[in-house]
Amino acid sequence: MKNLLRVRTVILSDVHLGTRDCKIAEVNHFLRHVRCETLILNGDIIDGWQLRRSGSWTKAHTRFVRLVLKMLEKRDTEVVYLRGNHDDVLAAFLPLEFEGLQVREDYVHESPAGRYLVLHGDIFDTVTRNFVWLSHLGDYGYGLLLRINRAYNCWRTWRGKEYWSLSKAIKARVKSAVNHISNFESHLAALAVKRGCSGVICGHIHTPADKRLDGIHYLNSGDWVESLTAIVEHFDGRMEVVAFSDFVRQYPLPAEDSSGVGEGLVALVEA
């Protein structure tokens, strides 16, 4: 019998299907090994920006969609898809609701621990909302940074060193980036208060978090490009940020799948 993580809710964001840097083998492995009552896909699941430019769609990306549909159809999982900025084409059609599937701008999740406002979070990114051309330029720059990072980590792997994220290091050390994240978090916590919620769950900035901000439980699900993290809600209402590097120790990749694991992850898991 397959070893599975059984939880009340799973929240994923920023998978960026259609891009080379999407860690598709890892996120598919994660989905295959979780069972939940509700799956919340919190924006930027499909990267429409990259697909319009130079992105590519693979069979593994289609497998992700099939895994979600299987959860919806055969496992009675409620699926909530929230619009992000990279899949903003959905904005013109919201809200949509089918049997077991909701597509929305935001969502209030009722937990045994309280009410959580769930949204992608780009509404508080002034560049994304007010300067679309600049946000596309920033996305191009981020893609370039990931390509440099990919080449650098090939060299690190050759030297027997573990994966290291250049963009994470920049976000952690550049004052303007640190201030941007801090302001982003504060705005979302304030919005949760206005909406009568005790917590807020978002994505967008690719920075996983689980902390208290002025009495509000702030959670960020991270991404499946670099951090490889998700949020799970246990049946008692406890929220937890789960890193794939920890998850795969308990739910190992089959030997035949390990070749599809992203660059540097094997070294990270074995460290």
Secondary structure, 3 states (H helix, E strand, C coil): CCCCEEEEEEEECCCCECCCCCCHHHHHHHHHCEEEEEEEEECCCECHHHHHHCCCCCHHHHHHHHHHHHHHHHCCCEEEEECCCCCHHHHHHCCEEECCEEEECEEEEEECCEEEEEECCHHHCHHHHHCHHHHHHHHHHHHHHHHHHHHHHHHHHHCCCCCCCHHHHHHHHCHHHHHHHHHHHHHHHHHHHHCCCCEEEECCCCCCEEEEECCEEEEECCCCCCCCEEEEECCCCCEEEEEHHHHHHHCCCCHHHHHHCCCCHHHHHHC
